[in-house]
């Protein structure tokens, strides 16, 4: 007789199979059967919250994710807490408890409040485990920039810092032959400074705050350790670099065509 659980058995593989198939009502039945038999581990609760949402009870799902986030914060497991809060925010972006709890835990972990928007857009936080997050929290520095202030200046030597825009907006300008060329717009959660970090070349563009802007600055030492220990972070930054390089080249070419038309 096979020792592998079937959907009727109600084991972890069974409810996960049903969830993968999109059969959430059946998965819910299996999970509730397993909860009744105990014990209940975090992975089971996570799955239960998802099937609650998928079967029409988003309020209960959000409350479960908030409860798990609070428990994770108490254990100092900030990345797990952030993951639960992201799920809660995805289900109900209007729930005020999510940004409130996110502010509380991010102040404990980083010394600065993160917004749900910054969190949902920042791929860096998704790639870090607890060890890396602690390195980040001990080394990172919060900076405030007012509208018009320069955050990074093109041509400045690279000191291998990386930046995360936490709140506000900023514009990326490429130094053209006659005038700066807008090549990008940064919002909460966006990473920048990756070119200097990866290539060690001088800063390739100027970044200017366009509103009151909070920036998390990650020093070279912390980034060096993270890149060495977490190659997936370096891969993510390289992909970001390549995408932005293509956008910059297109914007510069478009600006050059415009200048030629003006001079014609």
Number of C-alpha atoms within 10 A of each C-alpha: 3 5 5 10 12 14 17 10 14 18 17 18 14 20 28 20 16 17 19 11 10 13 16 22 16 17 27 22 15 22 24 15 14 18 15 9 9 9 8 12 9 9 10 18 18 16 18 25 23 24 25 20 17 18 14 11 13 18 15 15 25 26 15 20 25 23 14 20 27 23 15 18 20 12 11 16 20 25 25 20 25 24 18 23 27 23 20 27 22 13 17 15 14 10 13 10 15 25 20 14 20 24 18 17 26 20 14 15 20 21 17 21 21 25 18 24 17 19 21 20 16 18 16 17 19 15 15 18 14 13 12 18 19 18 18 23 19 13 16 23 16 17 15 14 18 15 14 14 16 15 19 18 18 16 13 14 13 20 15 24 19 21 23 22 24 28 23 20 19 26 20 24 21 21 18 12 8 7 10 15 20 19 21 16 14 20 18 24 26 22 21 21 23 21 23 21 21 16 13 13 15 17 22 22 25 22 25 23 23 18 16 15 22 22 24 23 19 21 17 17 12 19 22 15 13 20 15 11 12 15 12 15 20 20 12 13 22 16 12 15 19 12 11 15 15 10 14 20 13 13 17 18 12 13 18 15 12 12 12 10 9 8 7 6
